[in-house]
Amino acid sequence: MRKIIALLFVFWVFVGYSQESFILGDKSALTISGTSTVHDWKVDATSIDGSLERSSHEIKTLIIKVPVLDIKSERGASMDAKMHKALKSEEYPEVIFSILDLKHNLVKGNLVIAGTTNMVEVEVMIVKSKNEITIKGTKEVKLQDYGMEPPTAMFGQIIVGDIVTVNFDLVFGNE
């Protein structure tokens, strides 16, 4: 009887503390929107990489990487080139977010843009199921906090606003 109890205890410990790995799925979306002196604008991340690990149903690690050259505008190559230059894509090819802490629905983490790292807090909505974890949220980002000069066009007549809004809907599935 003691052996059975011991085996059940060991099984419970390993199951209770097992880590599950998830990868970012194709249903995920990330958009960045902002203003300029002429019109509002929006760009989409056409590629996002990410992984998440949870243990005992708590998220332990989360890393999101967005290749800068895969952030695209509906307005074409000219706007893309200005945006990629502002993001310093040649030196820093990715925008990276890594979690530091998650309490209730408040995520704290490091956000790296154009080579500058800042700690940010983001209120999120998290939906967990057996095979999927969805994380949705919105974060305003001030470009100058990351050493970026807002892009301009038309010889400085069109200036992008210093604050942009990042909207994300990240869907992670079991590996």
C-alpha positions as a printed NumPy array, in Angstrom:
array([[  0.   ,   0.   ,   0.   ],
       [  2.821,   2.402,   0.846],
       [  4.432,   1.715,  -2.537],
       [  1.207,   2.567,  -4.321],
       [  0.856,   5.799,  -2.359],
       [  4.509,   6.644,  -3.031],
       [  4.064,   5.979,  -6.77 ],
       [  0.911,   8.091,  -6.877],
       [  2.722,  10.899,  -5.07 ],
       [  5.666,  10.788,  -7.501],
       [  3.264,  10.724, -10.466],
       [  1.347,  13.697,  -9.041],
       [  4.56 ,  15.673,  -8.491],
       [  5.774,  15.12 , -12.065],
       [  2.389,  15.81 , -13.646],
       [  1.802,  18.851, -11.442],
       [  5.177,  20.36 , -12.251],
       [  5.498,  19.38 , -15.869],
       [  6.167,  22.161, -18.32 ],
       [  4.206,  22.567, -21.498],
       [  5.653,  24.32 , -24.539],
       [  3.605,  26.314, -27.018],
       [  4.533,  28.028, -30.284],
       [  2.912,  31.003, -31.937],
       [  0.384,  29.97 , -34.549],
       [ -0.704,  31.342, -37.922],
       [ -3.906,  32.817, -36.464],
       [ -1.832,  35.435, -34.616],
       [ -1.886,  39.089, -35.627],
       [  0.084,  42.202, -34.696],
       [ -0.653,  45.666, -36.042],
       [  0.877,  49.055, -35.379],
       [ -1.139,  52.205, -35.97 ],
       [ -0.414,  55.881, -35.628],
       [ -1.022,  59.356, -36.905],
       [  0.752,  61.855, -39.081],
       [  0.215,  65.482, -39.979],
       [ -1.855,  64.301, -42.974],
       [ -3.57 ,  60.973, -42.177],
       [ -3.786,  58.03 , -39.817],
       [ -1.881,  54.912, -40.843],
       [ -1.588,  51.214, -40.   ],
       [  1.039,  48.546, -40.657],
       [  0.919,  44.784, -40.169],
       [  3.531,  42.29 , -39.04 ],
       [  3.371,  39.661, -41.769],
       [  5.578,  37.324, -39.733],
       [  5.763,  36.821, -35.96 ],
       [  7.797,  34.22 , -34.079],
       [  7.062,  33.301, -30.511],
       [  7.174,  30.673, -27.819],
       [  5.55 ,  30.249, -24.455],
       [  6.048,  27.8  , -21.616],
       [  3.66 ,  27.158, -18.805],
       [  4.005,  25.135, -15.655],
       [  1.111,  24.269, -13.371],
       [ -1.12 ,  26.313, -15.687],
       [  0.951,  29.48 , -15.127],
       [  2.851,  31.196, -17.919],
       [  6.549,  31.046, -17.045],
       [  8.291,  32.233, -20.21 ],
       [  7.098,  34.184, -23.217],
       [  9.195,  35.52 , -26.071],
       [  7.883,  37.305, -29.158],
       [ 10.087,  38.296, -32.112],
       [  8.942,  40.376, -35.061],
       [ 11.324,  40.689, -38.031],
       [ 11.429,  44.418, -38.82 ],
       [ 11.479,  43.828, -42.59 ],
       [  8.211,  41.871, -42.221],
       [  6.37 ,  44.931, -40.915],
       [  4.505,  46.118, -44.01 ],
       [  2.287,  49.021, -44.958],
       [ -0.631,  49.158, -47.364],
       [  0.957,  52.33 , -48.757],
       [  3.838,  50.483, -50.39 ],
       [  7.593,  50.255, -50.494],
       [  8.289,  53.949, -49.89 ],
       [  6.564,  53.998, -46.494],
       [  8.052,  50.6  , -45.638],
       [ 11.575,  51.891, -46.358],
       [ 11.08 ,  54.964, -44.131],
       [  9.657,  52.812, -41.34 ],
       [ 12.438,  50.206, -41.587],
       [ 15.058,  52.976, -41.515],
       [ 13.45 ,  54.531, -38.394],
       [ 13.487,  51.077, -36.749],
       [ 17.2  ,  50.739, -37.643],
       [ 16.515,  47.42 , -39.364],
       [ 20.056,  46.943, -40.67 ],
       [ 21.526,  47.043, -37.146],
       [ 18.563,  45.593, -35.242],
       [ 16.576,  43.223, -37.473],
       [ 13.989,  42.245, -34.824],
       [ 11.617,  43.807, -32.339],
       [ 11.653,  41.546, -29.272],
       [  9.41 ,  41.216, -26.222],
       [ 10.243,  38.892, -23.313],
       [  8.146,  38.471, -20.198],
       [  9.506,  39.271, -16.752],
       [  6.353,  38.822, -14.682],
       [  2.643,  38.094, -15.03 ],
       [  0.232,  38.946, -12.24 ],
       [ -3.482,  38.641, -12.9  ],
       [ -3.791,  40.197, -16.348],
       [ -0.821,  42.563, -16.139],
       [  2.293,  41.527, -18.053],
       [  5.652,  43.132, -17.3  ],
       [  8.446,  42.557, -19.747],
       [ 11.353,  43.914, -21.735],
       [ 10.544,  45.459, -25.101],
       [ 13.492,  45.914, -27.465],
       [ 12.986,  48.291, -30.395],
       [ 15.792,  49.707, -32.558],
       [ 18.381,  48.406, -30.089],
       [ 16.868,  50.104, -27.032],
       [ 15.363,  48.041, -24.201],
       [ 12.622,  49.38 , -21.949],
       [ 10.562,  47.624, -19.297],
       [  6.871,  47.893, -20.167],
       [  3.601,  46.913, -18.54 ],
       [  0.718,  45.723, -20.68 ],
       [ -2.789,  44.851, -19.588],
       [ -3.809,  41.692, -21.446],
       [ -6.692,  39.296, -21.797],
       [ -5.606,  35.654, -21.565],
       [ -7.769,  32.729, -22.634],
       [ -6.399,  29.273, -21.816],
       [ -7.554,  25.914, -23.059],
       [ -5.916,  22.518, -23.101],
       [ -4.245,  23.04 , -26.49 ],
       [ -4.2  ,  26.823, -26.943],
       [ -3.358,  30.018, -25.112],
       [ -4.549,  33.33 , -26.571],
       [ -3.124,  36.644, -25.378],
       [ -4.713,  39.897, -26.566],
       [ -3.785,  43.45 , -25.741],
       [ -2.903,  46.966, -26.769],
       [  0.129,  49.058, -25.874],
       [  0.977,  52.651, -26.705],
       [  4.668,  53.156, -27.465],
       [  6.493,  56.477, -27.629],
       [  9.053,  56.305, -30.44 ],
       [ 11.511,  58.671, -28.753],
       [ 11.654,  56.323, -25.714],
       [ 13.457,  53.944, -28.087],
       [ 15.818,  56.505, -29.592],
       [ 13.774,  56.749, -32.781],
       [ 13.02 ,  59.901, -34.694],
       [  9.505,  59.839, -36.135],
       [  9.75 ,  59.344, -39.915],
       [  8.994,  62.24 , -42.27 ],
       [  8.019,  62.559, -45.929],
       [  7.552,  65.288, -48.535],
       [ 10.642,  67.21 , -47.359],
       [  9.438,  67.237, -43.755],
       [  5.871,  68.339, -44.531],
       [  4.433,  64.996, -43.374],
       [  5.56 ,  63.947, -39.889],
       [  4.581,  60.751, -38.102],
       [  3.259,  61.219, -34.568],
       [  5.607,  60.194, -31.745],
       [  3.112,  57.744, -30.188],
       [  2.068,  54.542, -31.945],
       [ -0.384,  51.88 , -30.808],
       [  0.515,  48.197, -30.963],
       [ -2.443,  45.787, -31.069],
       [ -1.791,  42.095, -30.728],
       [ -3.799,  38.891, -30.793],
       [ -1.347,  36.052, -30.149],
       [ -2.529,  32.466, -30.437],
       [ -0.149,  29.802, -29.098],
       [ -0.622,  26.095, -29.774],
       [  1.008,  22.999, -28.281],
       [  4.314,  22.097, -29.932]])
